[in-house]
Amino acid sequence: MRRTILAFFALAVAGGCDPRDFDAALDKAPVQFVGAPGGFGSNAGRTLLPLAPPTNRPAVAAQLLFAGTDTPSLALAEFDGNGKTDVQTATDIELGALGLASDQGGISSAAWLIGQPAAGSGPLEIVALGMPGVPTPGPTGGVAFLNLVADSSGKVAFETAQVPRGGPLTESHFGLAVARGRVTQDAADEAIVVSDNKVHVLGFPTGDVVSASTCAVALPTPPDLYRSLAVARFLSDGAGYQQIAVGLPVKGGAGKVVILQYSTASGTAELVCASKPGLSVPGGNPPGFGTSLVAVPDVSGDGLADLVVGAPPDRAYLLFSPFDGSRQPLLITNADAGSEFGQRVALVGTIDSKGIQKIAITALQADVGSTKKAGQVFVYELAYLDDPSSRVAVGSQLVATVNDGNPTAKTEFFGIGLADLEFNSSGACAKGKDAHLLVAGADAGIFTFFRFPGSGPDPRCFVQK
């Protein structure tokens, strides 16, 4: 079977092409395939981390880090200006330095951190990796900081920058989810880390624990070693710091989304529940509520980020800050209740000049043609009132449906991972335009890169208007 990991498509074109023609463009787009490395096992497309193209290597137009979640494996895909891909994998020695051994699980999540630059140098760029199945024995877990270093030939070394000294490595499945944020200060990024029942902020680059959650809302043990995280400025706290949204889907009961906020009011530095710790929707939260989260840059016009919450099997919600019930959530549904719609959500590009944001939502077990439970990704455009200054979302419009296009494939869980990849096309396009490309991961397999045929616009030259 053809095992597809990544599907790329451009968002809007710089010159005469209607960005709403997603479906027509995708239907005509041939696909390039690049085989994923061996040894990844299943869930190879679940952990995806886009990285900005390196400034010191102009031949590299895009970078994507990906990892196996149930086997110790890690790789970096680099794309040149023509879409050609070079995939480099971490060695057993490099994986061992991270704390991963052959008899352990893999990497559940990753976050790209930018530290405070030293005098006369550029910013530190480190990747935080969540490894909930290590070290053994026992389900303790861990987090490691990774530095990607390339020599003059382009060979990449996966160097361990640091394994946190003060990390609570006795906690069950520490590293279930890792996100980037500035929760306790605004000078440098921090790593937000979730275990079975707690949330921590790790200082960067020291790895010391800054604070631990004391939220009164219990964090139930997840059924499948997965948590969802979104970090943004959701609330007006006066200090301008960000808050942490944690998704807590449960089986057989109402799912939850909890917002945590840093505070020193009690005299000790800690994460505490926000004024509205448990977000809710009309009719009650469904069991899958909180399975996936993504922060959306202020679509409600209050200067605060809003939040898309996936709630499989058949819905997702856009919740408006400050989550006080003054505005009803925007509900996005899928008619196929068995498709697991809402398993993953992601932003698609940035808000355009008309104040419109696109989001991608996965239906992980949607049927595609004769293929049962192949999986699909749906792209929606958030619609607004006619007055651009109001920027009030009133609905959503489906503008694209993405799948791997293989009618004979077996179950692949297409869309098990979603990411937005920055593609620097200045080396390939006369106009030097950049693109944001949607990346969809599947269970195992091969990268795909969508292009338009013939002499029409090259998607590497597309730009969000």
matplotlib code that plots the C-alpha trace (Angstrom):
import matplotlib.pyplot as plt

x = [0.0, 1.1, 1.7, 1.3, 2.7, 2.6, 0.3, 1.2, -0.9, -0.7, -3.1, -3.3, -1.5, 0.4, -1.0, -4.4, -5.4, -8.5, -7.4, -10.9, -10.2, -8.7, -10.7, -10.0, -6.3, -6.0, -7.9, -5.4, -2.3, 0.2, 2.0, 5.7, 6.5, 9.5, 9.9, 10.1, 13.0, 12.8, 12.4, 9.6, 6.9, 3.3, 2.3, 5.2, 3.1, 1.7, 4.5, 5.3, 7.2, 7.8, 11.0, 11.7, 14.2, 17.8, 19.1, 22.7, 21.7, 19.8, 19.5, 17.1, 13.6, 11.8, 12.5, 10.2, 11.1, 9.1, 9.3, 7.9, 5.6, 5.8, 9.4, 12.6, 13.0, 13.6, 14.2, 14.6, 13.2, 14.8, 13.3, 15.2, 13.7, 12.5, 10.7, 13.4, 13.6, 16.6, 15.6, 18.2, 17.7, 19.1, 21.5, 21.1, 23.9, 22.1, 18.8, 20.5, 21.8, 18.2, 17.3, 15.7, 16.6, 15.6, 13.1, 11.3, 8.6, 9.1, 8.5, 4.9, 5.3, 7.8, 8.1, 10.4, 11.9, 13.7, 15.9, 17.2, 20.3, 23.7, 25.5, 26.6, 25.0, 21.7, 18.9, 19.3, 17.0, 16.3, 13.6, 12.0, 11.0, 8.3, 9.1, 6.4, 7.6, 11.1, 13.1, 12.4, 11.5, 8.2, 6.0, 7.9, 8.7, 11.1, 11.8, 15.0, 16.3, 17.7, 20.0, 20.1, 23.5, 24.4, 28.0, 29.0, 27.9, 24.4, 24.8, 22.7, 23.8, 21.0, 22.8, 21.4, 21.4, 20.2, 18.0, 16.3, 18.0, 15.0, 12.4, 9.9, 11.0, 9.1, 5.7, 3.7, 4.2, 6.0, 6.2, 2.8, 2.6, 5.1, 4.3, 6.1, 5.0, 5.9, 3.9, 6.0, 8.0, 8.4, 12.2, 12.5, 10.4, 9.6, 8.6, 5.1, 5.1, 2.1, 2.2, -0.7, -2.1, 0.0, 1.3, 4.8, 6.7, 10.4, 12.8, 14.9, 17.7, 18.4, 15.6, 14.7, 11.1, 9.6, 6.2, 3.8, 0.0, -2.2, -5.5, -8.4, -9.8, -8.4, -6.5, -7.8, -5.3, -5.5, -6.4, -3.8, -0.7, -2.0, -2.9, -3.7, -2.1, -2.5, -0.5, -1.5, -2.7, -6.3, -6.9, -6.1, -3.8, -2.2, 1.3, 0.9, 1.9, 0.4, -2.0, -2.1, -5.1, -5.1, -7.5, -8.9, -11.0, -12.6, -14.4, -17.9, -18.2, -17.9, -14.6, -12.9, -10.7, -8.9, -7.0, -4.1, -2.5, 0.7, 0.4, 2.4, -0.7, -0.4, 3.2, 4.6, 5.0, 2.5, 0.0, -3.5, -6.9, -8.1, -11.5, -13.2, -11.1, -13.6, -14.8, -18.2, -20.5, -24.3, -25.9, -22.9, -19.5, -19.3, -16.9, -14.3, -14.3, -10.6, -9.1, -7.3, -6.7, -5.3, -5.1, -6.4, -5.1, -7.9, -10.8, -13.3, -11.7, -10.9, -7.1, -7.0, -6.5, -9.5, -9.5, -10.6, -11.5, -11.8, -14.6, -14.8, -16.6, -18.3, -17.6, -15.3, -15.9, -14.5, -14.6, -14.2, -12.1, -12.4, -14.6, -17.2, -20.3, -21.0, -20.6, -21.9, -19.3, -19.1, -20.0, -18.5, -19.9, -19.4, -22.4, -20.4, -20.6, -18.2, -15.4, -13.8, -14.0, -12.1, -9.2, -6.7, -7.0, -4.5, -4.2, -3.7, -1.4, -2.2, -5.1, -5.3, -6.0, -9.7, -9.4, -10.1, -8.4, -8.4, -8.3, -7.8, -9.7, -9.0, -11.7, -9.3, -11.6, -13.5, -14.1, -12.5, -14.0, -13.8, -11.2, -12.7, -11.4, -8.6, -8.9, -9.4, -8.5, -11.1, -10.0, -12.5, -12.5, -14.0, -16.6, -17.1, -19.6, -19.4, -17.9, -14.2, -13.6, -16.0, -14.1, -16.9, -17.0, -20.5, -20.0, -17.6, -17.2, -15.6, -13.1, -11.0, -11.0, -7.6, -6.9, -4.1, -6.0, -5.2, -8.5, -6.8, -5.0, -5.8, -6.5, -3.9, -5.2, -4.5, -4.5, -3.2, -0.8, -1.3, 1.2, 1.7, 5.1, 6.8, 8.4, 10.9, 10.6, 13.0, 15.5, 12.9, 10.5, 11.3, 9.0, 10.6, 7.3, 7.0, 4.3, 2.6, 1.9, -0.4, 1.2, -0.9, 0.6, -0.6, 0.2, 3.3, 4.9, 5.8, 5.8, 3.6, 4.1, 1.2, 2.0, 0.0, 0.6, 1.6, 2.7, 0.3, 1.4, 4.0, 2.7, 6.1, 5.4, 2.1, 1.6, -1.1, -2.6]
y = [0.0, 3.6, 4.9, 8.7, 10.9, 14.5, 16.5, 20.0, 22.6, 26.3, 28.8, 31.7, 32.8, 35.9, 36.7, 36.0, 32.7, 32.7, 31.3, 29.8, 27.4, 24.9, 21.9, 22.4, 22.9, 19.8, 17.7, 18.5, 18.4, 15.6, 14.3, 13.7, 11.0, 10.7, 7.6, 8.0, 6.3, 2.7, 1.9, 4.4, 1.9, 3.2, 6.8, 8.2, 11.2, 12.1, 14.3, 17.0, 20.1, 22.8, 24.8, 28.1, 27.8, 28.3, 31.8, 30.5, 27.9, 29.6, 26.4, 25.0, 26.4, 24.5, 22.2, 19.7, 17.6, 14.4, 11.5, 8.1, 8.0, 4.3, 3.7, 5.7, 7.5, 11.0, 12.6, 16.0, 16.6, 19.6, 20.9, 22.9, 25.6, 22.9, 20.8, 18.1, 16.5, 15.4, 13.3, 12.8, 10.6, 10.6, 7.8, 5.3, 7.2, 10.5, 9.0, 7.4, 10.9, 12.1, 9.3, 7.0, 3.4, 0.7, -1.0, 2.3, 4.4, 7.3, 11.1, 12.2, 15.9, 18.6, 22.4, 24.9, 27.3, 30.5, 31.7, 35.1, 35.8, 36.2, 39.5, 39.6, 36.4, 35.2, 33.7, 30.2, 27.8, 24.6, 21.9, 20.5, 16.8, 15.1, 11.4, 10.0, 6.4, 7.0, 6.3, 2.6, 0.9, 2.5, 4.9, 8.1, 9.9, 12.7, 15.8, 16.7, 19.8, 19.2, 21.4, 20.8, 21.6, 21.4, 21.5, 23.1, 20.1, 20.2, 17.1, 17.6, 16.5, 15.9, 17.2, 17.0, 20.6, 19.4, 17.0, 19.1, 18.9, 19.8, 17.9, 15.9, 12.6, 10.6, 11.7, 9.3, 9.9, 13.3, 14.7, 13.6, 17.0, 19.8, 23.4, 26.7, 29.7, 32.7, 32.0, 33.4, 36.0, 37.6, 37.5, 34.0, 31.0, 28.3, 24.7, 23.8, 20.1, 17.9, 14.6, 12.4, 14.8, 17.9, 20.8, 22.3, 25.2, 24.5, 27.4, 27.7, 26.9, 25.7, 23.1, 24.0, 23.7, 27.2, 26.1, 23.3, 23.3, 23.5, 23.7, 22.3, 20.7, 17.2, 16.0, 12.5, 10.0, 9.9, 6.7, 6.8, 8.8, 12.0, 15.5, 18.6, 22.0, 25.5, 28.5, 32.1, 35.3, 34.2, 36.4, 40.0, 39.4, 42.9, 41.5, 40.4, 36.9, 33.9, 31.3, 27.5, 25.7, 22.0, 19.6, 16.8, 14.4, 11.5, 8.4, 8.0, 11.5, 15.2, 16.4, 19.4, 22.3, 24.0, 27.3, 27.8, 31.1, 32.0, 33.9, 35.0, 36.2, 33.5, 34.4, 31.4, 31.1, 28.7, 27.9, 28.4, 28.0, 31.1, 32.7, 30.3, 27.1, 24.8, 25.9, 24.7, 24.7, 24.8, 21.5, 20.2, 19.1, 15.9, 13.2, 14.0, 17.8, 18.8, 16.1, 18.8, 22.5, 25.4, 29.0, 31.4, 34.9, 37.3, 36.7, 38.2, 41.7, 41.9, 41.7, 38.2, 34.9, 32.6, 28.8, 26.0, 22.9, 19.5, 17.3, 14.0, 12.1, 14.8, 18.4, 21.2, 24.6, 28.0, 29.5, 33.3, 34.9, 35.7, 32.6, 34.3, 33.1, 36.5, 35.0, 31.7, 29.3, 28.8, 25.1, 23.3, 19.8, 16.8, 14.7, 11.5, 10.7, 7.8, 9.9, 11.0, 14.6, 16.9, 14.6, 17.2, 20.9, 23.4, 26.9, 27.3, 30.3, 33.7, 36.0, 37.7, 41.4, 40.8, 39.5, 35.9, 32.9, 29.3, 26.3, 22.6, 19.8, 16.1, 13.4, 10.6, 7.7, 9.2, 6.8, 7.9, 6.1, 2.4, 2.8, 2.6, 4.8, 6.3, 9.8, 13.2, 16.8, 19.6, 23.3, 25.9, 29.7, 31.6, 34.0, 37.5, 40.4, 42.9, 45.5, 44.5, 46.6, 44.4, 41.2, 39.1, 35.5, 34.4, 31.2, 28.9, 27.8, 24.6, 25.5, 22.4, 18.6, 16.9, 13.1, 10.9, 10.1, 6.4, 4.4, 1.1, 2.1, 0.4, 2.3, 5.0, 7.6, 10.4, 13.6, 12.0, 15.0, 18.5, 21.4, 24.6, 24.7, 27.9, 27.6, 30.2, 30.3, 33.2, 30.8, 29.4, 32.2, 35.4, 37.4, 35.9, 35.1, 32.8, 30.2, 28.5, 24.9, 22.5, 19.3, 16.3, 13.2, 9.6, 6.4, 5.5, 6.0, 8.6, 12.4, 14.1, 17.5, 19.0, 21.0, 22.5, 21.0, 22.7, 26.3, 27.7, 29.3, 27.5, 26.9, 27.7, 31.2, 31.4, 34.0, 34.8, 38.2]
z = [0.0, -0.4, 3.1, 3.1, 5.9, 4.7, 2.4, 1.4, -0.3, -0.7, 0.9, -1.5, -4.6, -5.4, -8.8, -10.3, -8.6, -6.3, -2.9, -2.6, -5.4, -3.0, -4.2, -7.8, -7.2, -5.0, -7.5, -10.2, -8.0, -8.7, -5.7, -4.9, -2.4, -0.2, 1.9, 5.6, 7.3, 8.6, 12.2, 12.9, 13.5, 13.7, 14.6, 12.6, 11.5, 14.9, 16.2, 13.6, 14.4, 11.6, 12.0, 10.3, 7.4, 8.7, 8.0, 7.5, 4.8, 2.0, 0.0, 2.7, 2.0, 4.8, 7.8, 9.5, 12.5, 13.0, 15.4, 16.2, 19.2, 20.0, 19.0, 19.7, 16.4, 15.2, 11.8, 10.1, 6.6, 4.7, 1.5, -1.1, -3.4, -5.8, -3.3, -3.2, 0.2, 2.3, 5.3, 8.0, 11.1, 14.6, 15.3, 18.2, 20.1, 19.6, 20.7, 23.7, 24.7, 24.8, 27.1, 24.6, 24.5, 22.1, 24.6, 25.3, 23.8, 21.5, 21.4, 22.0, 21.3, 20.5, 20.8, 19.2, 21.8, 21.2, 24.0, 25.0, 22.7, 24.1, 23.4, 19.8, 18.8, 17.4, 19.5, 20.9, 19.1, 20.9, 20.5, 23.6, 23.3, 25.4, 26.1, 28.4, 28.2, 29.5, 31.6, 32.4, 34.6, 35.5, 33.6, 34.7, 31.5, 30.7, 28.6, 26.8, 25.0, 21.5, 19.4, 15.7, 14.3, 10.6, 9.2, 6.0, 4.0, 5.5, 7.7, 10.8, 14.2, 16.8, 19.9, 23.4, 24.7, 28.2, 30.0, 32.7, 36.0, 38.1, 36.1, 38.2, 36.7, 39.3, 37.8, 35.8, 32.0, 32.4, 28.9, 27.6, 25.9, 25.4, 24.2, 23.8, 25.8, 27.9, 31.0, 33.9, 32.1, 28.6, 28.1, 26.7, 25.8, 28.3, 27.9, 29.1, 30.1, 31.0, 33.0, 33.9, 36.5, 36.5, 34.4, 34.8, 33.3, 32.6, 32.5, 29.4, 28.8, 32.4, 32.5, 36.1, 37.1, 37.5, 38.9, 39.2, 38.8, 41.9, 39.9, 41.9, 38.7, 38.6, 35.5, 34.8, 33.6, 29.8, 28.0, 25.3, 26.4, 24.8, 26.1, 24.1, 24.9, 23.7, 25.1, 24.3, 26.0, 26.6, 29.6, 30.6, 33.6, 33.7, 33.2, 29.6, 30.2, 28.4, 29.9, 29.4, 28.0, 28.8, 27.0, 29.2, 27.0, 28.9, 28.0, 29.4, 30.7, 29.8, 28.5, 29.9, 28.9, 31.9, 31.7, 34.0, 34.9, 36.6, 39.9, 42.9, 44.8, 47.4, 48.1, 46.1, 42.4, 41.0, 38.3, 39.4, 37.8, 35.9, 36.8, 34.3, 34.8, 33.1, 29.7, 28.6, 25.6, 25.4, 26.0, 28.0, 27.0, 25.0, 26.1, 23.4, 24.2, 24.6, 22.4, 20.4, 20.9, 18.9, 19.9, 17.2, 17.0, 18.2, 15.9, 18.5, 18.5, 22.2, 21.8, 23.3, 21.6, 21.0, 21.2, 18.8, 20.7, 18.9, 20.2, 18.3, 17.0, 15.0, 16.1, 16.9, 18.6, 18.4, 21.9, 22.4, 25.0, 27.8, 28.0, 30.3, 28.5, 26.9, 23.4, 22.1, 20.7, 17.0, 16.3, 13.3, 12.7, 10.4, 9.3, 9.6, 13.3, 12.8, 11.3, 14.5, 13.3, 15.6, 16.5, 15.4, 14.8, 13.4, 12.0, 8.3, 7.6, 9.2, 9.4, 6.0, 5.2, 5.4, 8.9, 7.9, 9.5, 8.1, 10.3, 9.5, 11.3, 11.0, 10.6, 11.5, 10.5, 7.6, 4.7, 1.4, -1.6, -1.0, 1.7, 5.2, 7.9, 5.7, 7.2, 5.8, 6.7, 6.2, 5.8, 7.0, 6.6, 9.5, 8.2, 9.6, 9.6, 6.7, 9.0, 9.1, 12.3, 14.2, 13.4, 14.9, 13.6, 12.7, 10.8, 9.0, 5.4, 4.1, 1.5, 1.0, 1.7, 1.7, 1.6, 0.3, -2.9, -2.8, -3.1, -2.3, 0.9, 4.1, 7.4, 7.5, 10.0, 7.6, 9.6, 12.9, 12.9, 11.6, 11.3, 9.4, 7.6, 6.7, 3.2, 2.1, -1.6, -2.3, -3.9, -6.3, -7.2, -9.0, -6.7, -3.6, -2.0, 1.0, 1.7, 4.6, 3.7, 5.6, 6.7, 7.4, 9.1, 8.7, 10.7, 8.8, 5.4, 2.9, 2.5, -0.1, -1.6, -3.7, -6.8, -9.6, -13.0, -16.3, -16.6, -14.0, -10.7, -8.7, -5.1, -3.8, -4.9, -3.1, -0.4, 2.1, 1.1]

ax = plt.figure().add_subplot(projection="3d")
ax.plot(x, y, z, "-o")
ax.set_aspect("equal")
plt.show()
